[in-house]
Amino acid sequence: MNLKHFCYLLLILAVAASLSQANSLITWLFLINLLTFTLYGADKYAARASWRRVPESTLLLFGFVGGWPGAICGQALFRHKTQKQPFKTYFFIIVVLNIVAVVALYWWYQNY
């Protein structure tokens, strides 16, 4: 099993774990942010050790499905992926899309 497949397996396990809980959304957000933060740390360590890296698409996917706060913390703490383009641009777009989606859902539930 390669690293990318292992990351996706962790994502599927996080979905299954969150769906089995009473507070699925809170559990999901906790797990995805913890996993995303851990992936940034693991990727930084792999970069320094010249090991196989976590693909950027995987890091972006984890941010897209709700792990962007964990990604921001991982970027800040590990000083990882903070300057690389176009990753930085794609990540910014993902954060904006997530915030817009949350605001839209909040507005929709308030009005209906």
N, C-alpha and C positions, 0 to 999 in steps of 0.2 A: 504494500500500500504506500503510495507516495504522499508527500506532505499535503498537497492540495486536497486529495481525497480524505485524508485524516481530518483536515479542517472542516470539510463539508460533513463528515460524520459527526463531529462535535456540534455543528450547527443543527443537524437533525436530532441529536440527543437533547439539545437545549429546547427545541420545539416540543419534543415528546415530554420532557420534564415539566415544562411550563403548562402544557395542556392538562397535565395530571393534577395540577394544583387549583385550589379554589380561586386564588387571585392570579389568574394566568398572565395578565398583562404585566403586573408588577414583577412576577417571577421571570417572565421573558426579558424584560428590560434589565433586570439584575444580571441574568445569565449572559445575555448577549454582550453587555458592556464589560463584564468580567472576562469573557472569552476574547473580545476584541482587544482589550488592554493587554491581556496575556500574549496574544498573537503579535502585537507590536513589540513587546519585550523579547519574545522568542526570535522574531525577525531581526531585531537589532543585534542580538547575541549571535545569530547565524551569520550576519554580515561581518561581524568582527572576527569570527572563527573560520570564515570562508567555507561555510557549510551551505547546504541547499536552503534557499530562501523561500519565504511565503510569497506566493505571487501577488502582485499589486492588485490584480482583479479580485482576489480573495479578500484582501484587506478592505477594498472598496465595497464589496458585497456585504461584509460584516458591518461596515458603517452604514450602508444603505438600509439594512433591515433593523436599525435601531441602535447600533453600537457606536454611533458617532461620538457621544460623550466619552466613552471609554477610549476611543481612538484619539480624541483630543488630549486626554490625560496621558495616554501612552506616548503620543508625540512629544508632549512637553517633558515628561519625566525621562524618557529614554533619548530625547533629542533625535527622533527618528522620523523620516519622511516630512520634514518641515520645510525643506527648500526645493525638493525635486519636482520639476514640472514635466509632464502635465498632471502628475498625481495630485499635486496641491490644488489645481483648478478643479479636477473631477471631484475631489473630496469636498471642496467648498460648495459645489453645485449640489452634492448629496446632502450636506448639512442644510442648505437653504430649502431644498425640496422636502426634507423631513419636517422642518419648522413650519413651512407652508401647509403641509398635510395635517399637522397637529392643530394648527390654528383653524383650518377649514373644518376639521372634524369637531372641534370645540364649538365653533360658530353654528354648525349644522345641528348639533345636539341641543344647543341653547334655543334655537328657533323652531325645532320640531318636536 
